[in-house]
Amino acid sequence: MSEERLVDIEFKLAHQEQVVNELNEVVTQQQTKLMQLEELCTSLIQRVRSISEGDAIPEQDERPPHY
C-alpha cells in the first residue's frame, strides 16, 4: 500500500470518528429531551384524569363565574 493511500485512509478514519462523536452527542441530547417530554406527558395525563374524574380544580386555575 502506498504512503499516500495510507494517509488518505487515516484521514477518512479520523473524519468518521469525528462524525460519530458528533452524532453521539446529538443522540444524547435527544434522549435527554425525550425523557423530559415523557415526564411532561405523564404529568399532563395525570392532571387530565384527575380533572375528568371530578376532582376540584385548584383555585388558581378557576375562572370567576362571570366568564
Stockholm file with secondary structure:
# STOCKHOLM 1.0

chainA/1-67         MSEERLVDIEFKLAHQEQVVNELNEVVTQQQTKLMQLEELCTSLIQRVRSISEGDAIPEQDERPPHY
#=GR chainA/1-67 SS CCHHHHHHHHHHHHHHHHHHHHHHHHHHHHHHHHHHHHHHHHHHHHHHHHHHTTCCCCGGGCCCTTC
#=GC SS_cons        CCHHHHHHHHHHHHHHHHHHHHHHHHHHHHHHHHHHHHHHHHHHHHHHHHHHTTCCCCGGGCCCTTC
//
